[in-house]
Amino acid sequence: MVVYAGQGDPEKTLALLWRVPVDEGARTAPGPKPGLTVDAIVDAAIAVADAGTMDGLSMRAVGERLGRTAMSLYTYVPSKRELVDLMYDQAHAETPAEHDLSGGWRAAAESWAHGLRALYLRHPWLLQVSHARPVLGPHEQGVLEAVLRILDAAGLEPVAVRPAVGSLFSLVRGSAQAAAEARSAAGTTGTPDREWWTLRAGLLHRLVPDFADRFPLSARLSAQAPPSAGPEPRWEREAREAFTGGLAILLDGIESRTRPPGGSGTVIL
């Protein structure tokens, strides 16, 4: 299920995201004097989503977690639509606002990318929220500002900044999506990965005996995959290794577009 951000009341949502004080007379719903906080509601909503998916998120479920009724939450958050934006932004507060550049911009970029991927895997429901429309909250913006600061320190050509940022976000999000889906596949389908692949590999070999001749490069790629080792599932490990390798290739490309040390110029978006 894809969830689109920004479906709630724009003014109320942005005021809540940025914690702009609202006059008591402008509260979103009638009710008793405040006994909860927006932060407490958002934290409870994140816990509900972490325990399942966005499909199970409702004002009632959040209220139950807080020992309150759903109606009591509307005093603080107008609806589930605004709550989704608040959750998405708050989860991004777990990522560092700055990354150490003393070891070079490349190490900082790796730290940023690995940290964001880890965030997605801790909260896989974040991947259900589409990137088509940003939340425009302070923590989401902080993630963008952090990578822009890194690329600015790298001396990346101004014209290359936007595509570099887009590529980095796409790589991180796509890799996390693949790993999250690999984690949930067995439980969702009821078939373990090893059983699924063993059955289909045998059938493919029997039904398409010339597969390797027809698709030699695909067969070679499959043969190059290292055997499983350790407790980490194979497909999750492969997603992680693909991310690490893809990130290195992407950073190589970024490096080729950077100004030499001591060069002049300012990155302008």
C-alpha positions as a Markdown table, in Angstrom:
| # | Residue | x | y | z |
|---|---|---|---|---|
| 1 | Met | 0.0 | 0.0 | 0.0 |
| 2 | Val | 1.4 | 3.4 | -1.1 |
| 3 | Val | 0.6 | 6.3 | 1.2 |
| 4 | Tyr | 0.9 | 9.9 | 0.0 |
| 5 | Ala | 1.9 | 12.6 | 2.4 |
| 6 | Gly | 0.4 | 16.0 | 2.4 |
| 7 | Gln | -3.3 | 14.9 | 2.3 |
| 8 | Gly | -4.3 | 16.7 | 5.5 |
| 9 | Asp | -5.1 | 20.4 | 6.1 |
| 10 | Pro | -1.9 | 22.2 | 4.8 |
| 11 | Glu | -1.8 | 24.9 | 7.3 |
| 12 | Lys | -2.5 | 22.7 | 10.3 |
| 13 | Thr | -0.1 | 20.1 | 9.2 |
| 14 | Leu | 2.8 | 22.5 | 8.7 |
| 15 | Ala | 2.1 | 24.2 | 12.0 |
| 16 | Leu | 2.2 | 20.8 | 13.7 |
| 17 | Leu | 5.3 | 19.7 | 11.9 |
| 18 | Trp | 7.2 | 22.9 | 12.8 |
| 19 | Arg | 5.5 | 23.1 | 16.3 |
| 20 | Val | 4.3 | 26.6 | 15.6 |
| 21 | Pro | 2.3 | 27.6 | 18.7 |
| 22 | Val | -1.5 | 27.8 | 18.1 |
| 23 | Asp | -3.8 | 29.9 | 20.2 |
| 24 | Glu | -6.0 | 28.0 | 22.6 |
| 25 | Gly | -9.0 | 29.2 | 20.7 |
| 26 | Ala | -7.7 | 27.6 | 17.5 |
| 27 | Arg | -7.5 | 24.1 | 18.9 |
| 28 | Thr | -8.6 | 21.5 | 16.4 |
| 29 | Ala | -11.4 | 20.0 | 18.4 |
| 30 | Pro | -13.3 | 20.7 | 21.6 |
| 31 | Gly | -12.3 | 18.8 | 24.7 |
| 32 | Pro | -10.7 | 18.9 | 28.1 |
| 33 | Lys | -7.6 | 20.7 | 29.0 |
| 34 | Pro | -4.5 | 19.1 | 27.4 |
| 35 | Gly | -3.5 | 15.8 | 29.1 |
| 36 | Leu | -1.5 | 14.5 | 26.1 |
| 37 | Thr | 1.1 | 16.1 | 23.8 |
| 38 | Val | 1.5 | 15.9 | 20.0 |
| 39 | Asp | 4.9 | 14.2 | 20.6 |
| 40 | Ala | 3.4 | 11.5 | 22.7 |
| 41 | Ile | 0.7 | 10.8 | 20.1 |
| 42 | Val | 3.3 | 10.7 | 17.3 |
| 43 | Asp | 5.6 | 8.3 | 19.3 |
| 44 | Ala | 2.6 | 6.0 | 20.0 |
| 45 | Ala | 1.7 | 6.1 | 16.3 |
| 46 | Ile | 5.2 | 5.2 | 15.3 |
| 47 | Ala | 5.1 | 2.2 | 17.7 |
| 48 | Val | 1.9 | 1.0 | 16.2 |
| 49 | Ala | 3.3 | 1.2 | 12.7 |
| 50 | Asp | 6.6 | -0.5 | 13.8 |
| 51 | Ala | 4.5 | -3.4 | 15.2 |
| 52 | Gly | 2.8 | -4.0 | 11.9 |
| 53 | Thr | 2.4 | -1.8 | 8.8 |
| 54 | Met | 0.6 | 1.4 | 7.9 |
| 55 | Asp | -2.4 | -0.8 | 7.1 |
| 56 | Gly | -3.0 | -1.3 | 10.8 |
| 57 | Leu | -2.6 | 2.4 | 11.7 |
| 58 | Ser | -5.7 | 4.2 | 12.9 |
| 59 | Met | -6.5 | 6.8 | 15.5 |
| 60 | Arg | -8.3 | 4.1 | 17.5 |
| 61 | Ala | -5.1 | 1.9 | 17.6 |
| 62 | Val | -3.0 | 4.9 | 18.7 |
| 63 | Gly | -5.5 | 5.8 | 21.3 |
| 64 | Glu | -5.6 | 2.3 | 22.7 |
| 65 | Arg | -1.8 | 2.3 | 23.0 |
| 66 | Leu | -2.1 | 5.5 | 25.0 |
| 67 | Gly | -5.0 | 4.3 | 27.1 |
| 68 | Arg | -7.2 | 6.9 | 25.5 |
| 69 | Thr | -10.1 | 7.1 | 23.1 |
| 70 | Ala | -9.6 | 8.0 | 19.5 |
| 71 | Met | -11.8 | 11.1 | 20.0 |
| 72 | Ser | -9.4 | 12.4 | 22.7 |
| 73 | Leu | -6.6 | 12.6 | 20.1 |
| 74 | Tyr | -8.4 | 14.9 | 17.7 |
| 75 | Thr | -7.8 | 17.8 | 20.2 |
| 76 | Tyr | -4.1 | 17.6 | 19.2 |
| 77 | Val | -4.0 | 16.1 | 15.7 |
| 78 | Pro | -6.9 | 16.7 | 13.3 |
| 79 | Ser | -6.9 | 13.3 | 11.6 |
| 80 | Lys | -4.8 | 10.3 | 10.5 |
| 81 | Arg | -3.8 | 12.2 | 7.4 |
| 82 | Glu | -1.9 | 14.8 | 9.4 |
| 83 | Leu | -0.6 | 12.1 | 11.8 |
| 84 | Val | 1.1 | 10.2 | 8.9 |
| 85 | Asp | 3.1 | 13.4 | 8.0 |
| 86 | Leu | 4.1 | 13.9 | 11.7 |
| 87 | Met | 5.2 | 10.3 | 12.0 |
| 88 | Tyr | 7.3 | 10.3 | 8.8 |
| 89 | Asp | 9.1 | 13.5 | 9.8 |
| 90 | Gln | 9.6 | 12.5 | 13.5 |
| 91 | Ala | 11.2 | 9.1 | 12.5 |
| 92 | His | 13.8 | 11.0 | 10.5 |
| 93 | Ala | 14.9 | 12.7 | 13.7 |
| 94 | Glu | 16.8 | 9.5 | 14.4 |
| 95 | Thr | 19.4 | 10.4 | 11.7 |
| 96 | Pro | 22.3 | 12.7 | 12.5 |
| 97 | Ala | 21.9 | 16.3 | 11.6 |
| 98 | Glu | 25.6 | 16.5 | 10.7 |
| 99 | His | 28.3 | 14.0 | 9.6 |
| 100 | Asp | 32.0 | 14.2 | 10.5 |
| 101 | Leu | 33.9 | 15.5 | 7.5 |
| 102 | Ser | 37.3 | 15.2 | 9.1 |
| 103 | Gly | 37.8 | 11.8 | 7.4 |
| 104 | Gly | 36.8 | 13.3 | 4.0 |
| 105 | Trp | 33.5 | 13.9 | 2.2 |
| 106 | Arg | 33.3 | 10.3 | 0.9 |
| 107 | Ala | 33.3 | 8.7 | 4.4 |
| 108 | Ala | 30.7 | 11.2 | 5.4 |
| 109 | Ala | 28.5 | 10.3 | 2.4 |
| 110 | Glu | 28.8 | 6.6 | 3.3 |
| 111 | Ser | 27.8 | 7.4 | 6.9 |
| 112 | Trp | 24.8 | 9.4 | 5.6 |
| 113 | Ala | 23.7 | 6.6 | 3.2 |
| 114 | His | 24.1 | 3.7 | 5.6 |
| 115 | Gly | 22.4 | 5.6 | 8.4 |
| 116 | Leu | 19.4 | 6.4 | 6.2 |
| 117 | Arg | 19.1 | 2.8 | 5.0 |
| 118 | Ala | 19.3 | 1.6 | 8.6 |
| 119 | Leu | 16.5 | 4.0 | 9.5 |
| 120 | Tyr | 14.3 | 2.6 | 6.7 |
| 121 | Leu | 14.9 | -1.0 | 7.9 |
| 122 | Arg | 14.1 | -0.1 | 11.6 |
| 123 | His | 10.9 | 1.5 | 10.4 |
| 124 | Pro | 9.9 | -0.3 | 7.1 |
| 125 | Trp | 6.6 | 1.5 | 7.0 |
| 126 | Leu | 8.5 | 4.6 | 6.0 |
| 127 | Leu | 9.0 | 2.9 | 2.6 |
| 128 | Gln | 5.2 | 2.9 | 2.2 |
| 129 | Val | 5.1 | 6.7 | 2.2 |
| 130 | Ser | 5.7 | 7.9 | -1.3 |
| 131 | His | 8.6 | 10.2 | -2.2 |
| 132 | Ala | 6.4 | 11.9 | -4.8 |
| 133 | Arg | 5.3 | 14.6 | -2.3 |
| 134 | Pro | 7.6 | 15.5 | 0.6 |
| 135 | Val | 6.3 | 16.1 | 4.1 |
| 136 | Leu | 8.3 | 19.4 | 4.3 |
| 137 | Gly | 9.0 | 18.9 | 8.0 |
| 138 | Pro | 12.2 | 19.9 | 9.8 |
| 139 | His | 13.6 | 16.4 | 10.3 |
| 140 | Glu | 13.0 | 15.3 | 6.7 |
| 141 | Gln | 14.6 | 18.6 | 5.6 |
| 142 | Gly | 17.5 | 17.9 | 7.9 |
| 143 | Val | 18.3 | 14.7 | 6.1 |
| 144 | Leu | 18.5 | 16.6 | 2.8 |
| 145 | Glu | 20.5 | 19.4 | 4.3 |
| 146 | Ala | 23.0 | 16.9 | 5.7 |
| 147 | Val | 23.8 | 15.3 | 2.3 |
| 148 | Leu | 23.9 | 18.7 | 0.6 |
| 149 | Arg | 26.5 | 19.8 | 3.1 |
| 150 | Ile | 28.6 | 16.8 | 2.3 |
| 151 | Leu | 28.4 | 17.3 | -1.4 |
| 152 | Asp | 29.2 | 21.0 | -0.9 |
| 153 | Ala | 32.3 | 20.0 | 1.0 |
| 154 | Ala | 33.2 | 17.6 | -1.8 |
| 155 | Gly | 33.2 | 20.5 | -4.3 |
| 156 | Leu | 30.7 | 18.8 | -6.5 |
| 157 | Glu | 29.9 | 20.8 | -9.7 |
| 158 | Pro | 26.7 | 22.8 | -9.2 |
| 159 | Val | 25.0 | 21.3 | -12.2 |
| 160 | Ala | 25.6 | 17.8 | -10.8 |
| 161 | Val | 24.2 | 18.4 | -7.3 |
| 162 | Arg | 20.5 | 17.7 | -8.0 |
| 163 | Pro | 21.0 | 14.5 | -10.0 |
| 164 | Ala | 23.6 | 13.3 | -7.4 |
| 165 | Val | 21.1 | 13.8 | -4.5 |
| 166 | Gly | 18.3 | 12.1 | -6.4 |
| 167 | Ser | 20.5 | 9.1 | -7.2 |
| 168 | Leu | 21.7 | 8.8 | -3.6 |
| 169 | Phe | 18.1 | 8.8 | -2.2 |
| 170 | Ser | 17.0 | 6.4 | -4.9 |
| 171 | Leu | 19.8 | 4.0 | -4.2 |
| 172 | Val | 19.2 | 4.1 | -0.4 |
| 173 | Arg | 15.5 | 3.7 | -0.6 |
| 174 | Gly | 15.6 | 1.0 | -3.3 |
| 175 | Ser | 18.1 | -1.1 | -1.4 |
| 176 | Ala | 16.1 | -0.8 | 1.8 |
| 177 | Gln | 12.9 | -1.7 | 0.0 |
| 178 | Ala | 14.5 | -4.9 | -1.4 |
| 179 | Ala | 15.9 | -5.9 | 2.0 |
| 180 | Ala | 12.6 | -5.1 | 3.8 |
| 181 | Glu | 10.6 | -7.2 | 1.2 |
| 182 | Ala | 13.1 | -10.0 | 1.5 |
| 183 | Arg | 12.6 | -10.0 | 5.3 |
| 184 | Ser | 8.8 | -10.2 | 5.0 |
| 185 | Ala | 8.5 | -12.5 | 2.0 |
| 186 | Ala | 8.5 | -15.8 | 3.9 |
| 187 | Gly | 6.1 | -14.7 | 6.6 |
| 188 | Thr | 3.7 | -13.1 | 4.1 |
| 189 | Thr | 3.7 | -15.9 | 1.6 |
| 190 | Gly | 4.1 | -18.8 | 4.0 |
| 191 | Thr | 7.0 | -20.2 | 2.0 |
| 192 | Pro | 10.7 | -20.0 | 3.2 |
| 193 | Asp | 13.1 | -18.5 | 0.7 |
| 194 | Arg | 15.2 | -21.7 | 0.4 |
| 195 | Glu | 12.1 | -23.8 | -0.4 |
| 196 | Trp | 10.8 | -21.3 | -2.9 |
| 197 | Trp | 14.1 | -21.1 | -4.9 |
| 198 | Thr | 14.9 | -24.8 | -4.7 |
| 199 | Leu | 11.6 | -25.7 | -6.2 |
| 200 | Arg | 11.8 | -23.2 | -9.0 |
| 201 | Ala | 15.4 | -23.8 | -9.8 |
| 202 | Gly | 14.7 | -27.5 | -10.3 |
| 203 | Leu | 11.6 | -26.8 | -12.5 |
| 204 | Leu | 13.5 | -24.2 | -14.6 |
| 205 | His | 16.4 | -26.7 | -15.1 |
| 206 | Arg | 13.9 | -29.4 | -16.2 |
| 207 | Leu | 11.6 | -27.2 | -18.3 |
| 208 | Val | 14.2 | -24.9 | -19.8 |
| 209 | Pro | 17.3 | -27.0 | -20.2 |
| 210 | Asp | 19.0 | -24.5 | -22.5 |
| 211 | Phe | 18.5 | -21.6 | -20.2 |
| 212 | Ala | 22.3 | -21.0 | -19.7 |
| 213 | Asp | 22.8 | -21.1 | -23.5 |
| 214 | Arg | 20.0 | -18.6 | -24.1 |
| 215 | Phe | 21.0 | -16.3 | -21.3 |
| 216 | Pro | 24.7 | -16.8 | -20.7 |
| 217 | Leu | 25.4 | -13.5 | -19.0 |
| 218 | Ser | 22.5 | -14.1 | -16.5 |
| 219 | Ala | 23.8 | -17.6 | -15.8 |
| 220 | Arg | 27.3 | -16.3 | -15.2 |
| 221 | Leu | 26.0 | -13.6 | -12.8 |
| 222 | Ser | 24.1 | -16.3 | -10.9 |
| 223 | Ala | 27.1 | -18.5 | -10.7 |
| 224 | Gln | 29.2 | -15.7 | -9.3 |
| 225 | Ala | 27.0 | -15.3 | -6.2 |
| 226 | Pro | 28.9 | -16.4 | -3.1 |
| 227 | Pro | 27.4 | -19.2 | -1.0 |
| 228 | Ser | 25.4 | -18.3 | 2.1 |
| 229 | Ala | 27.4 | -17.9 | 5.2 |
| 230 | Gly | 26.3 | -17.0 | 8.8 |
| 231 | Pro | 22.8 | -16.4 | 10.0 |
| 232 | Glu | 22.0 | -13.5 | 7.6 |
| 233 | Pro | 19.5 | -14.7 | 5.0 |
| 234 | Arg | 21.0 | -14.9 | 1.5 |
| 235 | Trp | 18.7 | -12.4 | -0.2 |
| 236 | Glu | 19.0 | -9.8 | 2.6 |
| 237 | Arg | 22.8 | -10.2 | 2.4 |
| 238 | Glu | 22.8 | -9.8 | -1.3 |
| 239 | Ala | 20.7 | -6.6 | -1.0 |
| 240 | Arg | 23.2 | -5.2 | 1.5 |
| 241 | Glu | 26.2 | -6.1 | -0.7 |
| 242 | Ala | 24.5 | -4.6 | -3.8 |
| 243 | Phe | 23.9 | -1.4 | -1.8 |
| 244 | Thr | 27.5 | -1.2 | -0.7 |
| 245 | Gly | 28.8 | -1.9 | -4.1 |
| 246 | Gly | 26.3 | 0.4 | -5.8 |
| 247 | Leu | 27.1 | 3.2 | -3.4 |
| 248 | Ala | 30.8 | 2.9 | -4.1 |
| 249 | Ile | 30.2 | 3.2 | -7.9 |
| 250 | Leu | 27.9 | 6.2 | -7.4 |
| 251 | Leu | 30.4 | 7.9 | -5.2 |
| 252 | Asp | 33.1 | 7.2 | -7.8 |
| 253 | Gly | 30.9 | 9.1 | -10.3 |
| 254 | Ile | 30.4 | 12.0 | -7.9 |
| 255 | Glu | 34.1 | 12.2 | -7.3 |
| 256 | Ser | 34.7 | 12.5 | -11.0 |
| 257 | Arg | 32.6 | 15.6 | -11.0 |
| 258 | Thr | 34.1 | 17.4 | -8.0 |
| 259 | Arg | 36.4 | 20.4 | -8.2 |
| 260 | Pro | 40.0 | 19.8 | -7.3 |
| 261 | Pro | 41.1 | 20.8 | -3.7 |
| 262 | Gly | 41.5 | 24.5 | -3.4 |
| 263 | Gly | 39.2 | 25.1 | -6.4 |
| 264 | Ser | 36.8 | 28.0 | -6.3 |
| 265 | Gly | 33.1 | 28.1 | -6.7 |
| 266 | Thr | 30.0 | 27.8 | -4.6 |
| 267 | Val | 27.4 | 25.1 | -5.0 |
| 268 | Ile | 24.1 | 26.7 | -6.0 |
| 269 | Leu | 20.8 | 24.8 | -6.1 |
